[in-house]
Amino acid sequence: MKQRPQLGTGIGWRPEIAEGIDRMPGIDWVEVVAENICPGHLPEPLTRLRERGVTVIPHGVSLGLGGAERPDAGKLTALAERAEALGAPLVTEHIAFVRAGGARTASAALEAGHLLPVPRTWDALEVLCENVRIAQDALPVPLAVENIAALVAWPGEELTEGQFLTELVERTGVRLLIDVANLHTNHVNRGEDPAKALSELPVEAIAYVHVAGGYERDGVWHDSHAHPVPRPVLDILADLASRITPPGVLLERDEHFPEPAELERELDTIRETLRVNRPAAPVTSQPPRPAAPTGASTEPARDRLALAQASLLSALVAGTPAPEGFDRQRLAVQSRALIGKRADVVAKVAPELPVILGASYRPAFFSYAQRRPMTNGYRHDALDFTEQLLGAGKPEDPQVRRELTDWWLDRVGPKPLSQRPVARIARRVRLALGRD
């Protein structure tokens, strides 16, 4: 395995804080959500950072490496293009599934709109390993995969998180992105001991570390990336730093951005935590060499995993009964959280909607989403939500309804109209305008 790049201290790059990052002292590198950038049209602040020699790493969120299907070739190509455009030394993704259903299950294809945990079973491991190998072969630079936070636990798991990740590294040689905030989340929500997880990890395989904030409500920890980093997360970082000096540590913040000075103080706290918790002796061993694929088909494992994941996702986004063995209350919390995240992302891709609808946007979207799973991405979701609202003769205020209708008609141009039943759409518009 090639020498791991020494990254230093970094921060998640977001457009909302781009100018502040530009002026922050001591930023060695940044991480950017891969799906949010276009290789041929990089944001100017990001280009300036690269010209100054700041490393930029693309962080993917949509591959679904833990899903039952093999990684989409188009998504892999897009991730590779971003790595090359940024001159990145590696790319990262998640150990998660983001979609389920479809041909393997003879059920509708569903999208989660968020990262969901894979069961720590031998079946899921077998599938994940093959998916990781496929991704590694398609990418021009090394891949690192991240442990995720979860509100729910799969029944009948056969491996701990540390054992699962160790097996993954030994079988594929993949690097790890360890999120210590996610270890804390799983401690609160699932009773998992972060110290035990760290003790079982192949820490020499760590490419870098994520640190982020969240909040606790009614005994559930929400990994919000919108709050300051709490002491328990820093304590887990200190434990990790006492075992190995991580090649890089990155502060994540996705919402409710504070002033740059506050982020700088958080970065200073992270640096100090690393400084005072250096390991007594450096780890010198290298990650195990990848095991050669056995040649055995993963299809039976994929079919079993597909059914399990489709059953869980359907309960979360389509209101079907909870699969046996799951905590129904936790599934309800996860379901509400998914709708909330979905509403937030739709508001970002279609910012006019919350402006037009005002305070009624979120209640209306929640009512819609509880009955309508997302199947074709957020932009279509915004259009489908608006169509459903107008078709129901809402909003009741005629002026607001006209504004919403104008917005919708501006965006369902020739191509979307050709893909939808025109008579149905025309009727919905007439209803929205009170002309039917």
C-alpha positions, 0 to 999 in steps of 0.5 A: 500500500502506498504511503498515506498522505499526511493531511494535517487539520482541515474543515469541510468546505461549504459555499456558506463559509467559503470566504471565511475558510479562505481567511482561516489560518492553519487550514491544511486541507478541505473536504468537499461533497463530491456531488455538489461540484462540477469538475469543469466549473469549480467554485472560485473560492475552491480554485483559490485554495487549490492554487495556494496548495491546499489539498481538496478531497471529494467526499461522496454520499450517493454510491451506496456501497453497502447496498445490495446492488453493485455500484453504479458505473456512472456514479463511479465515473463522476467520482473519478472525474472529481478526484482528477479535477481536484488533484486529490490524493484519495476519495472517500465514501460511506459504508451505507445503503441509500436505496433499495427495492427494484428488480431483486425484490419485485418491489418499487425502487426506493431512495432513502435520501440519507445514509442508512446502516448496513447489517453487520452480517457475513452476507452484508460484508461479502457484498460490501467487499465486492462493491468496494473492490469494484469502486477501487478498480474504477477510481484513479486514487485510493478509496477510504470508507466512513463508518456512519451514525445510526438511530436504529440497530439491525437485529441478529448482527454477527459482528461488532463494528470493529470486527466488521471494519477489520474484516473489510480492510483485510479483505480489500485493503481499503482505507478507513475514514473514522468519524468519532462523532458517529462513534459517539452517536452509536454509543448513545443510540445503540449502546455501543462502546466507542473505546471497544470499537477503537480497540478492535480497529486496524488503526494503521488503515485510517486515512483521516478522521471526522469530528462534528457536533450534534444534540440529544433529544429524548434519549436520542443523539442526532448527528446534526453537523449543525452544533459545536463539537461536544466534550464526549466527541473530543474524548473519543478523538483523544482516545484515538489520538492516544493510539495513533497519530491520525494523518488528518483530522477534519471539522464538519459543519453543514448547517447553522454556520457560526462566525469564522472565529468560532470555527477557528476556536473549534479547530484549535481545540481539535489541534490541542486534543491531538497534541496532548494525546500523542501515542506513546509509540507510533504504529509501524505496521501496515494494513494487511494485503488485500485478500484475493477474491474467492471467485464465489458468486455474491448473488445469493448474499445480494438477494438476501440483503436486498430483501432485508434492506427493502423491507427496512427502507419501505417501513421508513419511507413508505409506511409499511409494517416494521420488520421483525426485530426492529425497535418500532419507536426508533424506526418512527424517529428515524422516519421523521428524521428522514422526512426532515432531511428530505424537506431540508434538501428540497428547500435547498434545490428549490429555494423558492418553495419555502419562500412562496409557502412560508411557514406552511412549507414544512407541514405541507411537505411532511404531509406529502412525504409520509405518503409519497416515497422519493424515487427519482431524486430531490429535483423531481421530489420538489416538482412532485410535491408541488404537483400534489399540493396544487392538485389538492387545491392548495394553498388556500390563498389564491395569490399564493396558489398562483405563485406556486403554479407559475413556479411549477409551470416554469419548471415542467418544461417540454421534457418533464411534460413528455414524461407525465400524463398531460391530461392529469397535469392540465387538470391539476393546474386548472384545479390550482387556478380554480378554473375546473 
